[in-house]
Amino acid sequence: MTHNQDIAFINLFREACRKCFGTPVTTPLTEADAKQMSNVILKSTGLLIGVKSIRNYSLYVLNEGKRENPSVATLDTLARYVLQAPATDDIQRRVHEAHHPYWFRYKGDFLVNNSEPAVRPKKPGVAKVIGITTVTFVVFLLLILLINYCLSIRNSFIFTERFNSTREDTLEQHGWILQNPDLRWWDKRSAITGHLSLYTLPGDNWPTNDQHTQIKNALIRKLPDGCFSAEIQISGFLPAHNWQQAGIILSEDTTSNARAVRISIGYNDFFGGYSQPAEIIIQGMTSTESASHSKPEEFAHIPLFRLTPGQEQIAADNLTSCALKIEQKGNHFRFLYATGTMAGFAFKEAVSRTFNITPRYLTLFAIQGSTTAPAPIIPVHFNAFMLTSIPCP
């Protein structure tokens, strides 16, 4: 490729990553990331880009790999994905669009609008300065501070999902990926306007009886680099059977045995044989034993409401609106919750802990756990999700 074509390719790949994951690419894609991106592009365009190629492109774009020279067909596929072209296949493209119009359209528009683009980061180096004056040093220092400030602004992010549309293509464009679909229940996701309705199907992300189970209709998105705050808001969820719950999972990858941290609102009536009223709880769970069958650790168990006979409606009223929130700064996590008859109630801290985990994915889920006696399946109506960058320590 020529220099200008190379620059256009780098920016095209960055735009494709931003569309797929919802955030700018700042680190090379893992194999799991590349596989996810390959699947998303195939579903959108009908054309395949190999997982290995996508990973190698990410290394090159971030100046950490050898020079890449993708074919014009591959460039056209990336451009089709970014420009939201109609789906096709290799045979139809060869017959009707062998001239690869979407790549040349993208490249032409990009070069017209970016005569001197600065798109690929350079590896940091150490400049040896001799005989520098005080004024020059001060100017140099201010310039460094300005660059750091601009980088911090560039890397900041705010993402809000109101679920005004739960169409699959809309969710995909917003960076969501559906995992382990159960289409019978996934097709009911639009039960309430302005909400995403998931259902408490049997399943879990923790091993049971030495076997890993799965969470059905898990909605996953890639987390950006840096420190963040993630919040979900739920309308009118009143679990009524043991292990029914809904919440957020942070994990290091998208496999079922990944290191993970989970916070949820759920139901509990297990008291080791003692007779007590059932309760609605905030529960925190974690697993630091990746790729093993170790049991998870419960790090938070906070009763919200005792379901004393005759007073269940009080709990239901106070769960008209509930919210869960996680703040992550390095390995330090704060878990917060809010409940009430309206959305304006303030958050309370459930627990603050340090975990040996670097989360890269976030999952919204609803489950009833791995149980031999399935309970009735009930909906969980998510009405908002917010993901925001926060200052790191």
N, C-alpha and C positions, 0 to 999 in steps of 0.2 A: 504494500500500500504506500501511496505517497504520504508526505507529512500531513497534509490537510485531511486526507482520508483517515489517517491514524487518529488524529484529534477528534474527528467526527465519530469514529467508532468508540473511543473512550467515553465520550459524553453520551452516546447512545446506550452503551452498557450501563453507565451510571443511572440513566433515566429508567432503564428496564428494572434495575435493582430497586430503585426507589418505588416504582409502581408495584413490584411484587411484594416487597417487605414493608412498605409504608414509611421507610426512613432511608436517609442516604447511606451508601456503603462506605464504611470507614475502616473495615478490616476484611481480609480475604474471606471468601465464603467457605464454610465447612462443606464436607461432602453431603451432609444432611440438607444444608441450605441450597446447595447446587441441585440436589435431587428435587427439592421442593420447587425451585425456580423452573427447572426443566418441565416438571409436570404442569405448572401453571401456564407456561408458554404453549405447551402442547394443547392444553384444554382451550386456550384462547384463540390460537391460530390454526390448529390442526397440523402443525409442523413441529418437528423434533430437533432440539439442540442437545447434544450429549452432556451428561453430568460432568464428565471429566473436562470437556471443553469449557463449560461455564465456570468451573473452578479455576482452570488455567487463565481464563480471561480476567477473573477477579484478581489473581496474583499479578498479572501484567498491568492492569489498570492502576493498581496501588503500588506499582514500581517494585514489586517483590518477586517477580518471575521473569522468565525469558520473553523475548518479543513474540507476539502472536500475530498471525496473519489469517484471520477468518475468511472463509469463502464469501463471495458476493451473495450466495444463497443464504448463508447464515446471517449476514448483515441484514438482508431483506426480511428474514424471519424476526430478528430483533426489532426492526423498524415496524413491521406489521403489529407486533405486540404493543409497542409504545404508542403507535398511531391508531390503535384499536381497529385494525382492518378486519373485514369479514373473514371468517375461517375458511380454509381451503385444504388442499393436500398436495403432495409433491407432484402427482400426475396432472392435476388441474392447473397448478402453477406453471409447469413446463409447457402446457398447451396454450394457456391464456396470458400468462404474465412472466414469460421467460426473460423479459428485459428487467425484471426486479425493480418495479417502479417505486416501491415504498422506500427502499434504501436510497435511491437516487433523489427522491423527494426530500427525505430527511436530511441527507448530506447537503443538498443544495440550500435548503432553508437554513440549516445550521451555519454553513460557511458565510452566507449572506449576512446573518445577524451576529456573527462572532468572528470578526476579522482578526482579533488577537486574543483568543481564549486562553485562559490559564486553567487547565483542567486536571492535570496529573500531578500529585504531590511529589516533591523531590525528597530524597532521603536527607535527613538532617546531617549537616557537617559542621566542623569546627573551623571557624575563620581565625587565622593568625594575623593579628593586627599589630603593627610595629609603628612606634612614633605617633600614636594617636593623640590628638589634642583633647582637652577637657570638653570643649564645646562639641566636638565630633562625637565624643563618647556619650554625652548627654542626649544628643539627637538620636544616636544609635539605640540607646536604652529606651527612649520614648517610642521609637519605631517598633521595637520588640514588644513593648507593652500594648501598643495599638494593634499589632498583628494578633497578639494573644486575645485581646478583647474581641476583635472581629471573628476569630475562630470560635470563641465561646458563644457569640451570638449565632454564628452559622450552625453550630452543633446543637443549639437549643431547639426544642420542639414542643408543640402542643397538638395533641390529636384528640378530637371529640367525636364519638359515635352516638348518634341519637336513635339509630335504628328506624329512621323514617321509611327506609326501604329494606326489606330482608330478601330481595332477589339475590340469587347466588352470584350473578355477575357483579352486582353492586357491592356485596360483601367482599368479593375477591378484589375488586378495584380498591377497596379501603384497606386491604392488607390482611384480610381474614382467610384462614384455610380451614376447611371442614375435615375432621379426622374421624375415622371409624363410623361412617354414616349408617344410620338406620332410617331408611327413606320413609317408612310408614310414619314415624314420629317427626322426622325432619320436615316433611311436607306440612306439618301443623305449626310451623314456626311463626306464622303470621296471624296467630289467634287473636291478638289485640293490636290495633293500629298503633304504630309508634313504639312497639316493643318487639324484642326477639324472644320467642317462647321456646325454651328447652324443657325437657321432661325427665323426671327422675327414673330413668331406666336402670335395670340392674347393671352393675359394673363398678370398677374402682381403678385407681392407679397404683394401689399397693398390692403386693403379692398375697395370695390366699392359698393355703394348703400347697405351698411350694410351686404355685403356678401364678403367672401374671395375668390379670384380667385387663379389660379395656374399658375406657369411658366412651360410650356411644355419643355421637353428635357433638364431640368436643370441638370448640371453636378456638383456633390457635392463631397467634400472630407473633412475628419476630420482634424482639425488644431492641431498641437502639442502644448504642454504646452510651456509657455515662450513667449518672444517678437519675432516678426517676420516681415518680409517684403514679400509682395505678389505682383507679377507683371504679367500682361498679355500683349501680343503683337498681334495686329490685322492687317491684310493686306487688304487694299482697301475697307474699309467700308464707304459708302456714304449714310446715311439715307436720305430719301426724303419725308417722311410723318410724321405728328405729332405723338409723343410717340415712334417712332421706335428708339431702342437703344440697346446697349450691354455693358456688364461690369462685375463687381464683386460684390457679396453680402457677407457680414460677418454676421453670425447669431449665436444665442445662442443654437438653436437646429434646427431640420430639418422640423418642422411644419410650416404651412403657417402663423401663428400668432406670430411667435417668435420675440423677440427684434432683430432688424437688422439695419445694416448700408450698404448703397449702393452707388457706384460710377459708372457712365456710360458715354459713349459718345453717343449723340443722336441728334434728330432734333426737332426744335421748331418753330412754326409759330403762336403761340397764344400770342397776345399782348393786350388783353382786349378791342378789338374793334378798336385799332389804326392800321394804315396801315404802316407796316415796312417790309423790306425784311426778309424772313425766315433765320434761323441761325442754324449752327452746334454748339452744346454746350457741355461742361462738366457739368454734373449735379450730385450733392450729395444729397441723401435722407436718412432719419433715422426715425425709430419708436422706442420710448422707452416705449410704452404702450403695454406690452405683454398681450396676451389673451383678447384684447378689440378691438373695432371698431374705435379707434381713428385715425384721419387722420395723415399721415406722415408729417414730416417737411423737407422742402427743405433748406439745409444748404449751398449749393453751386450752382451757376448758372453762368457759365463763357462762354461767347460767344467766339468761336474760329474763325469762318468765317461767314461773312454775305453773303447770297446767292443772291447777286445783279444780276438782269437779265443780261445774257451775260458773267458773270464771274464765273459760276458754275464750269467750268473746273479747275479753279485755286484752288478752295476748294478740288476738287477731287484729283488733283496732290498732294496737301499737306496732304491728308489723305491716300496716298499710303502706309504709315506705321504709325501706331499710337500705343500708349502704355498707360496703366493705372497702377498705383502703389499705394499700401497702406502700410504704416509703422505703426505698433502698438507697443506701449510701455505702458503697463498697460492700463489705460483708456484714454491715449492720442494717437490720430491718425493724421497722415499726409497723405494727398491725393495729388498725383502728376500725371502729364500727359506729353506726348511727341507726336508730330506729325511732319511729314516731308515726303520728297520724298524718303528717305532711312532710315534704321533702326538706324543709329548712332546719331540721334538728341538727345540732352540732355533733362532730365526731368525738368519741371517747377512745382513749388508747386501751387496747386489749392487752398487749404485751410488747416488749422491745427486746430483741435478741440478736446475737451474732451467730451466723451460720457459715460454714465452709462451703459456699456455693456461689457460682457466678452465673446467674440466670440469663438465658438468651432467648427464652420463649415464654409467653404468657398464654394461659388457657382459661376460657370461661366454661364452666361445666355445671351439670345437674345430674345427680346420681341417687340411687338408693343402696349403694354398696353391694358387696358380693354376699348375697344371702340365699339360703336354701328355701326360704319361705317368702317369695316376692310380695311386696306390699302394693296397694293400688298406685298406679302411675299418676303423678300430678304435675301440673305445669309450673315453671318458674319463669316469670315475665321480667326480662332485663330491659330497662327503659333508657339506660345511658351507660356509657363507658368513657372514661377520661384517662389519657396517658400524657404526663407532663414532665419535662426535665426539671431537676432541682439541683442546686449547687452541691458539688461534691466536697468532702472535707479536705 
